[in-house]
Amino acid sequence: MELTKRIMEPFKTIWQNREMIAEMSLKEIRDKYKGQPLGMFWAVFHPFVLISVYIFLYGVVFQTRVQIAEQSTMTFTAYLLSGMIPWLCIQNALMGGSISVISNAVFIKQVVFPVEVFPIKAVGSAFIIEILYIVIDIVYCMISAKEILWTYILLPYVFFVQLIFLVGINYMLSALAAYLKDTKDIVQVICQIGIYVMPVIYLPEAVPAMFRIILYVNPLSHYIWMFQDTLFYGNIMHWYSWILCTICSLVVLYIGHRVYRKLKIGFGSVL
């Protein structure tokens, strides 16, 4: 009973503060582009440019193709989008989460404020952009492939699994960053190279066999495969990833929340 209570505690925190988290997530996006004539347009335009560059570089310059005609009727662009969009969400959430405590030091020192919401709002703001681009991706795939994948109905579950994983990771990163200021720079480096050690811009089969193990031991690869199964393959091609990600997300959320609660006691003295 006590273990169940501890497992449900982070979910309770999210639910009780859901309105605050939603408002703070939107405010974070608005504040980032405050005073700029085009405002929140840049929040959408920046990832659009980045995705376009990758599509041009790998689809036109290198003429990369996905040789899986028997598994999917989608184009290489659809394959790239199915992995790139969730990766950008993960990247933005982790980078925002690593500074979520430090950048809100004034509120952290106010005992009455629910400080658990700061790592979550970083995930929320990244999710808002992700959902928008997922909708655009679905429309593009429906037009280009002229079909609607049944796996689209699994998106709420995929979002849920990704959400609790990122919240758990952000709890750990934000708490650690309060004590170790280099954390945000370490996260930034990982995010810069992360796309090259996951099956986003290439198929696993394109990687030499001796290095392919890197993809499978990287937990983020399995989250990408969940999105690719849902948005690109239209089938559960990586069933083991679904099981692994579900278990991993719950464990990470539990551990992350416990670590955050332990370390937050000392935030006032280190910030």
C-alpha positions, 0 to 999 in steps of 0.5 A: 500500500505504501509503495502504491501511494509513492508511485501515485504521488507524482501523478497526484502532483500533476493532476492537482496542479494541472491548470497551473502547469498548463498556464505556466507552459504557455507563459513560458513560450510567450515569454521566450518571444516577448517583445518580438513582433512575430511573437510565438510564430518563432516557436513554430518556425524554428523547428520547421526550419530545422526539420526542413534542413534535415529533409533537404540534407538527407533527402536531396543532397545525400538522397537518402531513402528508406528501403521498406516499401513492403513495410510502409507506403510512406515517404522518407520525409514521413520517416524523418518527421516521425522521429524528428518531431518527438526528438525535438520535444525530448531535446527541448524538454530536457534543456528546459528542465535542466534549468527549471529550478535555477531559473525560478530561484525566486519562487523556489525560496517561497515555501508555499509555492509548489516547486514540483511544477517547474520541471513539469512545465518545461515538458508541457511547453515542449509538448505543446509544440510537439502536438502541433507538429504531429498534427501537421505530420499526420495531415502530410502523411494522409495526403502523400500516402492517401491513407489513414493509419489505424495506429493513430489511435495509439497516440494518446498512449504514446504521448502519456508514456513519453510525458511521464518519462520526461517528467521523471528525467526532468525531476532528476536533472533540475534537482541535480542542476541546483547543486551541479551547475554544469548539468545544463551544459552536459545536457546541451552536449547530449542533445546536440549529438543525440540525433545521431545515436538514434534511428531518426535520420537513418534505419538501424540496418544502415548502421554497421553490425558492430555499432548497432548495439548502441541504438538498442541500449539507448533508451531514447531509441525505443521512444522514437520507435514507438512514434515511428510505429504509430506515425510511419509503419502503421503497425507495432513493429517494435513491440519490445520497445512499447513494453520497455518504454512503459516500464522505464517511464514508470520507474524513471518517474518514481525515482525522479520524483523521490530524488527531487523531493530529497534534494529540494530541501537544500535548494534554498541554500544552494540557489 
